[in-house]
Amino acid sequence: MDSKAHNTFIDSVQIGRAFAAMAVALQHTIRDADRYYPRFTDSNPAYTGDPNSWVELMGAGVDVFFVISGVVMVLSTWQGHGSIGQFLYRRASRIYPIYWLLTLAFIVLLLAAPNLFNESSFEPVHAACSLLLIPCTNPSGEAIPYIYAGWTLTYELVFYGLFAISLLAPGKWSRLASCVVLILAYHSLYYTGLSSIPAIEHSSSNIILEFIYGLLLAYTYMHLNFKRRWAVPLLAVGCGLMLLSHTGQFTDWPRFIRWGIPACLIVAGLMCANQSPNTQSHLYKSLVFLGAASYSLYLFHFFSLKLFFVFAGKLGLLALLPPILGVVAAFITTLIASLVLYQFCELPLTRLSKKLWQITHTNKALT
């Protein structure tokens, strides 16, 4: 793949990430409004956390993320991946630094002002597991980390580990086959007695199969000239199936089929759409930037939404704003705060991680 094609693909990935992150953030904005914003709950009695609500469909943004991850792993290693250690370091340095920062901030606030987080309590083992992204049961009996989005990062880490093993195979096609087999083998643990272990149960469900869609889509992209005219049909079918998946008999289908297949079609459509030469519009650039900041948004919105509703309630703002404006204000505030976090925390931490690798391996070369 030439550099121009690679750059346009990266843009399409960022735009996909932008929409996926905003969908998940909006879903949790409505969820938190339902919990912390009485005027919203009173005006929307039909929602009240109903798992069959259309609001829950926004959670399919996670499935889009997983498909994109599969695609990115293939394309980023297509021309070479360096050592396995370097590959794993890059992946870990992408996930952990900003996640650790937010988790530690949450723990500090939890200890300093426990009333802010009535549904959470500090427990050393759970704190350690949260920092390492190892599923373990918290004091409430749930196997989720302090930063709720961490449950998906556990799946990402498992995928990165399996993909790293597949890089040992000779040739690109054998790597693909190896990674697919490894993912299927790991998923099979979900149906064994090992699933009684929280770390296995909460990292091997069928959602892990969605990474395979990304792998196959990336290999297709590398061997087939994607056409811009395919974009609208793929996006239309993908979005249509996604909407259809939340109706009637489809709500009981396995997630990797129900939301995974539509997510794959949506990502494919974005990849085709991005073959357009018109990439200089302000909207396009804004979406690409928001996509670059999507990880900060994805992690931070759980944190910032809670703080928004707590403090806006204490200040009396929620009593003044109509419910819809309160939700919009919470979402926009979280979006802006996440962009600031990306610019002043995530980017510097990413650059620091790269410098540490370079310094460490330069010193090793000198010795």
C-alpha positions in Angstrom: 0.0 0.0 0.0 1.5 3.4 -1.0 1.8 6.3 1.4 -1.1 8.2 -0.1 -3.5 5.2 0.2 -2.3 4.7 3.7 -2.9 8.3 4.7 -6.5 8.3 3.3 -7.2 5.1 5.1 -5.9 6.6 8.4 -8.4 9.5 7.8 -11.3 7.1 7.3 -10.3 5.2 10.5 -10.3 8.4 12.4 -13.7 9.5 11.1 -15.1 6.0 12.0 -13.6 6.4 15.5 -15.1 9.8 15.8 -18.7 8.6 15.2 -18.2 5.5 17.3 -16.9 7.4 20.3 -19.6 10.1 20.0 -22.3 7.3 19.8 -21.0 5.6 23.0 -20.6 9.0 24.8 -24.1 10.1 23.9 -25.5 6.7 25.1 -23.9 7.2 28.5 -24.9 10.9 28.6 -28.5 9.7 28.4 -27.9 6.9 30.9 -26.4 9.3 33.4 -29.1 11.8 32.8 -31.6 9.0 33.7 -29.7 8.4 36.9 -28.7 11.9 38.1 -31.1 14.2 36.4 -34.7 13.9 37.8 -36.3 16.3 35.3 -35.0 14.1 32.4 -36.3 10.9 34.0 -39.7 12.5 34.7 -39.9 13.7 31.1 -38.7 10.3 29.6 -40.4 7.6 31.8 -40.3 5.1 28.9 -36.5 4.9 29.0 -35.4 4.5 32.7 -32.5 2.3 31.8 -34.6 -0.1 29.6 -32.1 -2.5 27.9 -34.4 -2.6 24.9 -34.4 1.2 24.4 -33.1 2.5 21.2 -30.5 4.4 23.3 -28.8 1.1 23.9 -28.1 0.7 20.1 -25.5 3.5 20.4 -23.4 1.0 22.3 -22.7 -0.6 18.9 -20.0 2.1 18.6 -17.8 -0.4 20.5 -18.3 -3.0 17.8 -17.2 -0.4 15.2 -14.1 0.1 17.3 -13.3 -3.6 17.4 -13.6 -3.9 13.6 -11.4 -0.9 13.1 -8.8 -2.4 15.5 -8.6 -5.5 13.4 -8.1 -3.5 10.3 -5.5 -1.2 11.8 -3.4 -4.1 13.1 -3.1 -5.6 9.7 -2.3 -2.3 7.9 0.1 -1.1 10.5 2.2 -4.2 10.2 1.8 -4.9 6.4 5.2 -3.5 5.5 6.9 -4.7 8.7 6.3 -4.6 12.4 9.8 -4.5 13.9 10.3 -6.9 16.9 7.4 -8.5 18.7 8.5 -6.5 21.8 8.4 -3.3 19.9 4.9 -4.1 18.6 3.6 -4.9 22.1 5.3 -1.8 23.5 3.6 0.4 20.9 0.2 -1.2 21.7 0.6 -0.9 25.5 1.9 2.7 25.3 -1.2 3.5 23.2 -3.6 2.1 25.8 -2.1 2.4 29.3 -0.7 5.9 29.9 -3.9 8.0 29.6 -5.9 5.1 31.1 -3.6 5.0 34.1 -3.8 8.7 34.5 -7.6 8.7 34.6 -7.8 5.6 36.8 -5.5 7.1 39.4 -7.4 10.4 39.3 -10.6 8.4 39.9 -9.1 6.5 42.8 -7.9 9.8 44.4 -11.3 11.3 44.0 -12.9 8.2 45.4 -10.8 8.4 48.5 -11.1 12.1 48.9 -14.8 12.5 48.2 -16.5 9.1 48.3 -19.9 10.7 48.2 -19.3 11.7 44.5 -19.3 8.0 43.6 -21.8 6.3 45.8 -21.9 3.2 43.6 -18.1 2.7 43.9 -15.8 1.9 46.8 -12.1 1.5 47.1 -10.6 -1.9 47.4 -6.9 -2.5 46.8 -7.1 -5.7 44.8 -9.8 -4.2 42.6 -7.8 -1.1 42.1 -4.7 -3.1 41.1 -6.8 -5.1 38.6 -8.4 -2.0 37.2 -5.0 -0.5 36.6 -3.8 -3.6 34.8 -7.1 -4.1 33.0 -7.5 -7.6 34.4 -11.2 -8.4 35.1 -11.9 -9.2 38.7 -15.0 -8.9 40.9 -15.4 -5.5 42.6 -17.0 -5.0 46.1 -20.4 -4.7 44.3 -20.0 -8.1 42.7 -19.3 -6.8 39.2 -16.2 -7.6 37.1 -15.6 -4.1 35.7 -12.8 -1.6 36.3 -13.2 1.8 37.9 -13.1 3.4 34.4 -16.0 1.5 32.9 -14.7 1.6 29.3 -11.8 -0.6 30.5 -13.9 -3.7 29.9 -13.4 -3.2 26.1 -9.7 -2.5 26.5 -9.3 -5.9 28.1 -10.6 -7.4 24.8 -8.2 -5.1 22.9 -5.2 -6.3 24.9 -6.1 -10.0 24.4 -6.4 -9.3 20.7 -3.0 -7.6 20.6 -1.5 -10.5 22.4 -3.0 -13.0 20.0 -2.0 -10.9 17.0 1.6 -10.6 18.3 1.8 -14.4 18.4 0.5 -14.6 14.9 3.3 -12.3 13.7 5.7 -15.3 14.3 4.2 -17.1 11.4 6.0 -16.7 8.0 4.1 -14.8 5.3 1.1 -12.5 5.4 -1.6 -15.1 4.7 -0.2 -17.5 7.3 -0.3 -14.7 9.8 -4.0 -14.1 9.0 -4.9 -17.7 9.3 -2.9 -18.0 12.6 -4.6 -15.0 14.1 -8.1 -16.2 13.1 -7.4 -19.6 14.6 -6.0 -18.1 17.8 -9.0 -15.8 18.3 -11.4 -18.8 17.7 -9.4 -20.9 20.2 -9.5 -18.2 22.8 -13.2 -17.6 22.3 -13.8 -21.4 22.8 -12.6 -20.9 26.4 -15.9 -19.1 27.1 -17.7 -22.4 26.8 -15.4 -24.3 29.2 -15.1 -24.5 32.9 -12.4 -21.8 32.7 -15.1 -19.2 32.1 -15.8 -19.3 35.9 -12.6 -17.2 36.1 -13.6 -13.6 35.7 -10.5 -12.8 33.6 -11.5 -15.4 31.1 -15.3 -14.9 31.2 -15.0 -11.1 30.6 -12.4 -11.4 27.8 -13.6 -14.3 25.7 -17.3 -13.7 24.8 -18.4 -13.6 21.2 -17.6 -9.9 20.7 -13.9 -10.9 20.4 -14.9 -12.5 17.0 -15.4 -9.0 15.6 -11.7 -8.5 15.4 -11.7 -11.2 12.7 -14.0 -9.1 10.6 -11.4 -6.3 10.8 -8.6 -8.7 9.8 -10.5 -10.0 6.8 -11.6 -6.5 5.8 -8.0 -5.3 5.9 -6.7 -8.1 3.7 -9.6 -7.4 1.2 -8.6 -3.8 1.2 -5.0 -4.6 0.5 -5.9 -6.9 -2.5 -8.9 -5.1 -4.0 -9.3 -1.6 -5.2 -12.0 -0.1 -3.1 -14.3 2.2 -5.2 -15.9 5.4 -4.0 -19.2 4.4 -5.6 -19.4 1.4 -3.1 -19.4 3.8 -0.1 -23.1 4.8 -0.1 -24.5 1.2 -0.6 -22.2 -0.2 2.1 -23.0 2.5 4.6 -26.7 2.3 3.8 -26.8 -1.5 4.2 -24.7 -1.4 7.3 -26.7 1.3 9.0 -30.0 -0.3 7.9 -28.9 -3.7 9.4 -27.8 -2.0 12.5 -31.2 -0.4 13.0 -33.0 -3.6 12.1 -30.9 -5.5 14.6 -32.6 -3.7 17.4 -36.1 -4.9 16.5 -38.1 -8.0 17.3 -36.4 -11.3 17.0 -33.0 -9.9 16.3 -32.4 -8.6 19.8 -31.5 -12.2 20.9 -29.0 -12.8 18.2 -25.3 -13.1 19.2 -23.6 -9.7 19.3 -20.9 -10.6 16.8 -23.6 -11.2 14.2 -26.3 -8.7 15.3 -23.9 -5.7 15.6 -20.6 -7.0 14.3 -21.7 -7.6 10.7 -23.3 -4.1 10.3 -20.2 -2.6 12.0 -18.0 -4.3 9.4 -20.1 -3.0 6.5 -20.0 0.6 8.0 -16.2 0.5 8.3 -15.9 -0.8 4.8 -18.2 2.0 3.6 -16.1 4.6 5.3 -12.9 3.2 3.7 -14.5 3.5 0.3 -15.9 7.0 1.0 -12.5 8.2 2.0 -11.2 7.7 -1.6 -12.8 11.1 -2.3 -10.3 13.8 -3.3 -12.3 16.4 -1.3 -10.5 16.1 2.0 -9.9 19.8 2.7 -13.3 20.8 4.1 -13.6 22.1 7.6 -16.1 19.3 8.5 -13.7 16.6 7.2 -10.7 18.0 9.1 -12.8 18.4 12.3 -14.0 14.8 12.1 -10.4 13.6 11.5 -9.2 15.5 14.6 -12.1 14.3 16.7 -11.3 10.8 15.6 -7.7 11.3 16.7 -9.1 12.4 20.1 -11.6 9.6 20.2 -9.7 7.5 22.8 -9.7 10.4 25.2 -13.4 10.9 24.6 -14.1 7.2 25.0 -12.3 7.0 28.4 -13.0 10.4 29.8 -16.7 10.7 29.2 -17.6 8.2 31.9 -15.7 10.4 34.3 -16.7 13.9 33.1 -20.4 13.1 32.7 -20.7 12.1 36.3 -18.9 15.2 37.5 -21.0 17.4 35.2 -24.3 16.1 36.5 -23.2 16.2 40.2 -21.8 19.7 40.1 -24.5 21.1 37.7 -27.1 19.7 40.1 -25.4 21.3 43.1 -25.2 24.7 41.3 -28.9 24.5 40.4 -28.3 24.5 36.6 -30.2 21.3 36.1 -33.3 22.8 37.7 -33.1 25.7 35.2 -32.4 23.9 32.0 -35.1 22.0 30.1 -34.2 18.3 30.0 -33.1 18.2 26.4 -30.8 21.2 26.9 -29.3 19.7 30.0 -28.4 16.5 28.1 -26.9 18.6 25.2 -25.0 20.7 27.6 -23.5 17.6 29.3 -22.6 16.0 26.0 -20.9 19.2 24.6 -19.1 19.9 27.9 -17.7 16.3 27.9 -16.7 16.6 24.2 -14.8 19.8 24.8 -13.2 18.5 28.0 -12.1 15.3 26.1 -10.5 17.4 23.3 -8.5 19.4 25.9 -7.5 16.1 27.6 -6.3 14.8 24.2 -4.3 17.9 23.4 -2.6 18.4 26.8 -2.4 14.9 28.2 -2.8 12.1 25.7 -0.6 13.6 23.0 2.3 14.5 25.3 2.1 11.0 27.0 2.2 9.3 23.6 5.3 11.3 22.5 7.0 10.6 25.8 6.3 6.8 25.3 8.0 7.0 21.9 11.0 8.9 23.3 11.4 6.4 26.1 11.5 3.5 23.5 14.0 5.3 21.4 16.3 6.3 24.3 16.2 2.8 25.8 17.1 1.1 22.5 19.6 3.7 21.5 21.4 3.0 24.8 21.2 -0.8 24.2 22.8 -0.3 20.8 25.6 1.7 22.2 26.4 -0.9 24.8 
